[in-house]
Amino acid sequence: MTPAHRMIRILGIDPGSLFTGWAVITQDGARVARVGSGVIRTGGEEFTQRLRVIAREVARIVEMHKPDEVVVERAFVHKNADSALKLGHARAAAICGTFAMELPVYEYAPRDVKQAVVGSGAASKEQVQQMVGLLLKLKVELQADEADALAVALTHALRRSINNKLAAIVTAAGSSRTGRRRR
């Protein structure tokens, strides 16, 4: 079995200081499936306590689901600098929650996620929710942050599939140039 076809688990995270969406999917070749997903709610606690909850809960999810890779939505620069700073802190807390397992962490911009999942970088949250449900054949209604975390994980799975296919083409082209045949 080649690394391109090894089943992997991907943890997607949509960070926020009040609500952090998380999702674990498996990818086996072109097939993807939802393992679990939800929302970490930090409540009305003081800001540093909210960050502590995010880091602790992400660590718990990592321990429970044992992902191979982590994908985090890149911070969107808000007009409000304070909001952008808080979002950056929430992102960092979520990433720190994965450190115990020393997992590779990937990032995608919100626009890239919408483009990959819906086909438009300007898609609405509702469109993302609907498309994620269709792609994963889910019968449950997703919360917005949960759907966004699934969308981030799906974006990474799609990119992995494309990269694996390109690598196979390059390898095949290299083999044919040197006169070797692929088996």
N, C-alpha and C positions, 0 to 999 in steps of 0.2 A: 504494500500500500504506500503510495507516494504521499509526501506531506500535503500536497494539494487536496487529497481526498480524505485526510484524517479528520474525524469529527472533532470540532472544537466548541468550547463554550465561550460566549461573548457576553460581558456585562456592559450594558449601556446605561449611562447616567445623564439625566437632565437636571443640572444643579439649580438650586434656588434656596434662599435663606429661610423661607417659610415652608416650601414644598419642594422636595427633591424626588424626581421620578427615577425609578430604577427598573431594569429589565434584564433578564438572562435569557438568551436564545442559544440553540445549538445550530451549527452549520455542518452539514455533511454533503460535500460537493455543492450542488445547486440547491439542495433542500435545506430549509430553515424551519425551526419550530420554536415556539415560546415554551420556556421551562417555568418561568415565574416572573412576576412583575408587580409593581405597587408604587406607593408614594410614601416617603418618609416625611412625616409632619412634625415640625419642630415646635409648634405652638407659639404662644405669646411670650416665651421666655426671653431673658436678656440675650443680646446678640452672641456673645461668646459661648453661652450655654447652647444656643441653637447650632453653632458650629461643632461643638462637642457631640451633640446628638447626631449630626450628619456623619461625622467621622466614625463614631461608634456603630451606627446602624449599617453603614457601608461595610465596615469591617465584619460585622455579623453576617451580612449577605455574602460577602466573599468567602467567609469560612463555611457557610452552609452550601453554597452552589459551586464553589471551586472553579471559577472561570479561568480560561487560558489567556484571555486578553480583555482589556478594559477600554471602553470608548466613552469619551466625555464630550458633551456639546461645548464648543468654544464659547467663551463669554461674548455676548452681544454688547456693543458699546452703546449705552443709553445716553440720552441727552442729559440726564441727571447723573452727575459724577458720583454722588453718594450711592445711588442704586447700582451703578457699574462696579464700584468698589465692593459693595456687599455681595454682589453676584460672584465677583472674583474670589472673595473669601470663602463662599460656599463651595465653589469649584475646587479650591485648594483643600478644603476640609474633606470633600468627597474623595479626591485623589489620595490624600493621606490615609484614608480608610483602607486603601488597597495595598499600602506599602509592605505589610507583613509578609505577603506572598510574592513580592518583587515581580509583579506582573508588568508586561509591556502596556503602556497607556497611549492611546491614539486620540486625536481630536478632530472634530469636523465643525465647520461653521454652520449656524442654523440654516443659512441659505442653501448650502450644499446638501444638507440633510433633506430639506424640502424638495430640492431638485431631484435627488436620488429616489425618494419614496413616492412623490406625487407627480414629478415631471415639471414642476414649476418652482423656482426659488422664491416666488411670492405667494405660495400657497398659504391658506388660512390654517389655524389650529384644527378646525373642524375637518378640513380636507385631509390633513395628516392623520387624524384619528380614524377617519373612514378608510383611508387607504391601508393603514397598518392593519386594521381589522380584516380587510379583504386579503391582503398579502399573506397573513398568518392564519386565515380561515377561522377567526375567532368568533365565538357566539356570544361573548360577553361585551358589554359596553365599557370602553376604557376611559379613565380619567385623562385629562389633557396632559398632565406631566408624565403619567405612565405611558401614554401613547408616544410622547416625544422621546422618552428613553428607549422604547422599542424601535422608534424610527432611527435613532442614532445607532443602535446595534445593527439594524437592518442595513443601514448605509455602509457600515463597516463590512458586513457580510457580502454585500454586493461588490464593494471595492476589492475584497479578497478574491472573489470569484473571477473578476476581470483580471486582476494581477496574476492569478494562477494560470488563466488561459493565455495571457500574453507571454508568461514565462515558458509555457509549453511550446508556443509557436516559435519563440526565439531559440529554444533548445533544439527543436526539430529543424529549424533553418540552419543552425550551426552544424548539426549532424549531417545534413544533406550536403553542405559545402565541403565537408571534410571527407565525404564519400562513405560515411558510416550510415547504416540503416538503423532506424528505431525499431525496437521490438514491442 
